[in-house]
Amino acid sequence: MKSRTSNIRDADFAIERLHDKHGDDAESREDYTDADGKRWDAIDILATKPARSSNGLVAKAEVLTDRRLSEDFTSHGRIATSLGEDVLRYFGARVA
């Protein structure tokens, strides 16, 4: 199973390729809509679902370093908040 980070990265590359090939018409294409939907689904999962393992924590941290996502302040903030909540849930009691 691919990671959410890989799904976002793959969707970003697909969208970029479609823009390169079709210019402004890319956004009206079904393959663009599919790639964009997969990207948003993966972002939403990272932002709303608690990490269940260290791999989940790493996936959230890794996607936060992606340039394309860092330019999307809302999604970046939602995932950062989710990661912070996960860290506190797993490690907060041990630090305090």
N, C-alpha and C positions, 0 to 999 in steps of 0.2 A: 504494500500500500504506500502510495506517495505521501509525503508530508504536506501539510498545508502550506509551508513555505515554498516547496517545489511547485505546488499548484499555482500559487500567486506568481511566482517567477515565470513559469511556463505561460500563463495567461498574459502577463505583461509582454513577453517576447512575441507571442502570437498577435497581440494588438499592435505592437510596434511594426511587425512585418506587414500587417494589413494596411497600416497607415503608409508605409513606404511604397507598397504596391498600388494602392487604390486612392491615396490622398484623402481628400475630404469625403469621398464617397464610402470610405471604409466603414464608417459608423452606421451606415444603413444596411450593411450586409448581415446575413444570418450568422455567419461564422464569427463576426465581430461580437454580436450580441451574445453568442454562446460563450466565447472567451471572457467577455466582460462579466457575465453572470457567474461563471466559475470563480473568477477572481473575487467578486463580492461575497460569494458564499464562503470561500476560504477565510476572508478577512472577518466576516461576521462570526464564524466559529471561533477563531482565535480571540476575538474581542468579547465573546459572551460565554464561552464554555470554560470551566475551570480545567487547568492542566491536571492530568491524572498521573503523570510521571515526570521524571527529570527530562525526558525527551520533549514533552509538551512545554516545559519551562524554556528549554533551549530553542524550540521552534518559535516561540513568541519573542524571545530575545533576538534571535537571528533575523526575523522579519523586520524588527524595529531598526535594524542597521541598513536595510535596503533603501537606496536613494529614492526610488520611485514612491515608496510608501511614506518616507519621511516628508515628502512634499504634500502629502494628503494629511493635513493636520488633524482632522477629525478622526480618521481611522487610526492614525498613529497614536493619538491620545487614548482612544478606546482600548487598543491592544496594550499600551503601556500601563493603563489602569488595571487591566485584567492581570497582567504579569505581576504588578505590585501586590494585588490581592492574593495571587497564588503564592508568592514568596512569603508574605506574612502568614498565610494559612499553613505552609509547610515548615517555615523556619522561625517565625515570630516568637513563639513560645520558648524556643531554645535560646534565643538571643537575650530576651528580657530577663 
